[in-house]
Amino acid sequence: MATHFIADLHLQGDDDVNAHRLAAYLAGPARAADALYVLGDLFDVWIGDDGSLPRHRATLAAFAELTAAGVPAAFMRGNRDFAVGAAFAEATGLRILDDPTVVDLYGTPTLLTHGDGLCTDDHAHQAFRAKYNDPAWRARMLRIPLWLRRLIAVRARRRSAAGKARKAARIMDVNADAVVEAMRRRRVARLIHGHTHRPASHHVDLDGDAGARHVIADWRADQAEVLTVDARGVHRHSLLDAEHARRPADARG
């Protein structure tokens, strides 16, 4: 048995190829998990439960079936889906986690975070993050009419894409000092996060003690991965291997 982690699927709707992959995973491998954690940006944009629930009903139902089957599951808001609310939690059975959160994984305290809070060199994003983490700001945004929220979301995505094109890659990655400070403050030697789309495992020097930072893979057309943790350590599993194995032999090329 193991605890599973996913992040950064950026689902755009129930017809998204990764929505189908997620549904297959939730109906299959996830049923054997001790627990499932979704660490943000499950959706490409979430304009509020009232506006976004209808676009993702099949995905929400797949999560509801998982939690109804007895698998504990939790969701941490990311910078794309910070407006997820109580109706989402009720529809899925997912518990909403604070960012960051420390959990005990088989005897090892582990810090979980979406990850954008560690990208402290990206000052523009940190200014936006300060807004979306403010409950009063989120409440004001959710009072805006749906049609205007949709327009704001489209324009925000365009600005974000343009901004990324201008930024140096290092600015959009985590800051090493911010990582060490976050782990020291919470007295943990293991950190798991998403957001950066740079799946890898890194050594972290914690005043001479060994720590580790594990970055969850984002899902793309050619990449869909689950990070798992058990008593032996941290592992990565590609869902595309199983997907390929299910195809008819004459369709594999």
C-alpha positions in Angstrom: 0.0 0.0 0.0 1.1 3.6 -0.7 -0.1 7.2 -0.6 -0.6 8.8 -4.0 0.1 12.3 -5.2 -0.9 14.1 -8.4 -0.8 17.8 -9.4 -0.9 20.1 -12.4 -3.3 18.3 -14.7 -4.8 21.6 -15.9 -8.0 20.0 -17.0 -10.1 22.1 -19.4 -13.2 20.0 -19.3 -14.6 16.5 -19.3 -13.6 16.0 -23.0 -9.9 16.7 -22.1 -7.7 13.6 -22.8 -6.2 13.9 -19.3 -9.7 13.9 -17.8 -10.2 10.5 -19.4 -6.8 9.4 -18.1 -7.7 10.6 -14.6 -11.0 8.8 -14.6 -9.3 5.6 -15.5 -6.7 6.1 -12.8 -9.4 6.9 -10.2 -11.4 3.8 -11.1 -8.2 1.6 -11.2 -4.8 2.1 -9.4 -6.1 4.8 -7.0 -8.5 2.3 -5.5 -5.5 0.5 -3.9 -4.1 3.7 -2.4 -3.9 4.4 1.4 -4.8 8.0 0.4 -4.8 10.4 -2.5 -3.6 14.0 -2.4 -4.2 16.4 -5.3 -1.7 19.3 -4.8 -3.3 22.0 -6.9 -3.9 23.1 -10.5 -6.1 20.1 -11.1 -8.0 22.5 -13.4 -6.6 24.9 -15.9 -9.0 27.5 -14.6 -11.8 27.5 -11.9 -13.9 30.6 -12.0 -16.0 29.5 -9.0 -18.1 26.4 -8.1 -21.1 28.0 -9.7 -19.4 28.5 -13.1 -17.0 25.6 -13.3 -18.8 22.6 -11.8 -20.8 22.0 -15.0 -17.7 21.7 -17.2 -16.2 18.9 -15.0 -19.1 16.8 -13.8 -17.6 13.5 -15.0 -14.3 14.3 -13.2 -16.1 15.2 -10.0 -18.2 12.0 -10.2 -15.0 10.0 -10.6 -13.6 11.5 -7.5 -16.9 10.9 -5.7 -16.8 7.2 -6.6 -13.3 7.0 -5.3 -14.1 8.5 -1.9 -17.4 6.6 -1.7 -15.2 3.4 -2.1 -13.4 4.4 1.1 -10.2 5.9 -0.2 -9.4 9.1 1.7 -8.6 12.0 -0.7 -7.7 15.6 -0.2 -7.3 18.7 -2.5 -5.0 21.6 -2.1 -5.8 24.8 -4.1 -3.3 25.9 -6.7 -2.9 29.2 -8.5 -5.2 28.1 -11.3 -8.0 26.7 -9.1 -7.8 28.9 -6.0 -11.6 29.5 -6.3 -12.5 25.9 -5.5 -15.1 26.0 -2.8 -17.5 24.0 -0.6 -19.7 22.8 -3.5 -16.7 21.2 -5.1 -15.8 19.5 -1.8 -19.4 18.3 -1.4 -19.6 17.0 -4.9 -16.3 15.0 -4.7 -15.9 14.0 -1.1 -12.4 15.6 -1.2 -11.1 17.3 1.9 -9.7 20.8 1.3 -6.2 21.2 2.7 -4.4 24.4 3.8 -1.3 25.3 1.8 1.2 24.3 3.2 0.3 21.2 5.3 2.5 18.7 7.1 1.4 15.1 7.1 3.0 11.9 8.6 3.8 9.4 5.8 4.8 6.1 7.3 6.7 7.7 10.1 8.2 10.6 8.1 6.7 14.1 8.6 6.3 15.5 5.1 5.6 19.1 4.0 3.0 19.3 1.2 2.5 22.5 -0.8 1.3 23.4 -4.3 4.7 25.0 -4.8 4.2 28.5 -6.1 4.9 30.0 -2.7 8.4 28.7 -3.0 9.0 30.6 -6.3 10.0 33.8 -4.4 12.1 35.2 -7.3 8.9 35.6 -9.4 7.8 38.8 -7.8 4.8 39.4 -10.1 3.4 35.9 -9.2 3.9 36.5 -5.5 1.9 39.7 -5.7 -0.9 37.7 -7.3 -0.6 34.9 -4.8 -1.0 37.4 -1.9 -4.3 38.4 -3.5 -5.8 34.9 -4.2 -4.8 33.7 -0.7 -6.8 36.6 0.8 -10.4 35.3 1.6 -11.8 38.8 1.3 -10.3 39.2 -2.2 -11.6 35.8 -3.3 -15.1 36.6 -1.9 -15.1 39.9 -4.0 -14.1 38.0 -7.1 -16.8 35.4 -6.7 -19.5 38.1 -6.4 -18.6 39.3 -10.0 -21.2 38.1 -12.6 -20.2 34.8 -14.3 -19.9 36.3 -17.8 -17.4 38.8 -16.5 -15.5 36.2 -14.5 -15.1 34.2 -17.7 -13.8 37.2 -19.5 -11.4 38.0 -16.7 -10.1 34.4 -16.7 -9.4 34.4 -20.5 -7.5 37.7 -20.3 -5.6 36.5 -17.2 -4.5 33.3 -19.0 -3.3 35.4 -22.0 -1.3 37.8 -19.7 0.2 34.8 -17.8 1.3 33.1 -21.0 2.9 36.4 -22.3 4.5 36.9 -18.9 6.1 33.4 -18.9 7.5 34.0 -22.3 9.4 37.0 -21.0 10.7 35.5 -17.8 13.9 33.6 -17.3 13.3 29.9 -16.5 15.1 30.2 -13.2 12.7 32.9 -12.0 9.8 30.5 -12.3 11.5 27.7 -10.4 11.7 27.4 -6.6 14.2 29.5 -4.7 16.6 27.2 -2.8 16.7 29.4 0.3 12.9 29.5 0.4 12.8 25.7 0.3 15.3 25.3 3.2 13.4 28.0 5.2 10.1 26.3 4.7 11.5 22.9 5.7 13.4 24.3 8.7 10.3 26.2 10.0 8.2 23.0 10.0 11.0 20.7 11.1 10.7 18.3 8.2 13.2 16.5 6.0 10.9 15.8 3.1 9.0 18.2 0.9 6.5 17.3 -1.9 5.1 19.9 -4.3 4.0 20.6 -7.8 3.6 23.8 -9.8 7.0 24.1 -11.5 6.4 21.3 -14.1 9.9 20.1 -13.5 9.4 16.5 -12.1 12.6 15.4 -10.2 13.8 14.5 -6.8 16.4 16.8 -5.2 18.8 16.6 -2.2 18.3 19.4 0.3 21.0 20.3 2.8 19.4 21.2 6.1 22.3 22.5 8.2 24.3 19.4 7.4 21.3 17.0 7.7 20.0 15.4 4.5 16.6 16.4 3.2 14.7 15.7 0.0 12.4 17.7 -2.3 10.2 15.8 -4.7 8.5 17.6 -7.5 5.3 16.0 -8.9 5.0 15.7 -12.7 2.5 17.8 -14.6 0.2 15.9 -17.0 0.6 16.5 -20.8 -0.3 14.6 -24.0 2.8 12.5 -23.6 3.1 12.5 -19.8 0.8 11.3 -17.0 2.5 10.3 -13.7 1.6 9.5 -10.2 4.1 10.0 -7.3 3.7 7.4 -4.6 5.1 7.2 -1.1 5.3 4.1 1.1 7.5 2.8 3.9 10.4 2.2 1.5 10.4 5.7 0.0 9.2 7.7 -2.9 8.4 6.3 -6.4 7.1 7.5 -9.7 4.6 5.6 -11.9 3.7 6.5 -15.5 0.0 5.9 -16.3 0.9 5.9 -20.0 2.6 2.5 -19.6 -0.7 1.0 -18.5 -2.5 3.0 -21.2 -0.2 1.6 -23.9 -0.6 -1.9 -22.6 -4.4 -1.7 -22.9 -4.3 -0.8 -26.6 -4.8 -3.5 -29.2 -1.6 -4.8 -30.5 -2.2 -3.5 -34.1 -2.7 0.0 -32.7 0.7 0.3 -31.0 2.8 1.0 -34.1 
